[in-house]
Amino acid sequence: MTGISQSSDTAQRTIRHLVLAAAVAVLFGVQGCASSIETFGLGAGVGIVGAFSLLGCAIGCH
C-alpha cells in the first residue's frame, strides 16, 4: 500500500467512527426525550384518573 492509500483508509475509518458516534448520540438523545415524554404522559394520565375518581367519590358520597 502507498502512503496516500493508507491515509485515505484512515480518514475513511475516522469518518465512519464519527458518523457512528453521532448516530448513537442522536439515538440515545431521542430515547431520553421519549422517556421524558412517556413519564410526563403517565403522570398526567394518573392525575386525570385520580381527579375523576375523587370527583366520582365526592358525588357518590354526598
C-alpha positions as CSV (number, residue, x, y, z in Angstrom):
1,M,0.0,0.0,0.0
2,T,1.1,3.5,-0.6
3,G,1.2,6.3,1.9
4,I,-1.7,8.0,0.2
5,S,-3.8,4.9,0.2
6,Q,-3.2,4.3,3.9
7,S,-4.1,7.8,4.9
8,S,-7.2,7.6,2.8
9,D,-8.2,4.4,4.6
10,T,-7.5,6.0,7.9
11,A,-9.6,9.1,7.0
12,Q,-12.5,6.9,5.9
13,R,-12.3,4.9,9.1
14,T,-12.2,8.1,11.2
15,I,-15.2,9.5,9.3
16,R,-17.2,6.2,9.8
17,H,-16.4,6.3,13.5
18,L,-17.6,9.9,13.8
19,V,-20.8,9.2,11.9
20,L,-21.4,6.1,14.1
21,A,-20.8,8.1,17.3
22,A,-23.1,10.9,16.1
23,A,-25.8,8.4,15.2
24,V,-25.5,6.7,18.6
25,A,-25.6,10.1,20.4
26,V,-28.8,11.1,18.5
27,L,-30.4,7.7,19.1
28,F,-29.8,8.0,22.9
29,G,-30.8,11.6,22.9
30,V,-34.1,10.8,21.3
31,Q,-34.6,7.8,23.6
32,G,-34.1,10.1,26.6
33,C,-36.6,12.6,25.2
34,A,-39.1,9.8,24.6
35,S,-38.7,8.5,28.1
36,S,-39.4,12.0,29.5
37,I,-42.5,12.4,27.3
38,E,-43.7,8.9,28.4
39,T,-43.1,9.7,32.0
40,F,-45.0,13.0,31.7
41,G,-47.9,11.3,29.9
42,L,-48.0,8.6,32.5
43,G,-48.1,11.2,35.3
44,A,-50.7,13.3,33.6
45,G,-52.8,10.2,32.9
46,V,-52.7,9.0,36.6
47,G,-53.5,12.6,37.7
48,I,-56.6,12.8,35.4
49,V,-57.8,9.3,36.5
50,G,-57.3,10.4,40.2
51,A,-59.2,13.6,39.6
52,F,-62.2,11.8,38.1
53,S,-62.1,9.2,40.8
54,L,-62.1,11.9,43.5
55,L,-65.0,13.6,41.7
56,G,-66.9,10.4,41.4
57,C,-66.4,9.6,45.1
58,A,-67.4,13.1,46.1
59,I,-70.6,12.8,44.1
60,G,-71.3,9.3,45.3
61,C,-70.6,10.0,48.9
62,H,-72.6,13.3,49.0
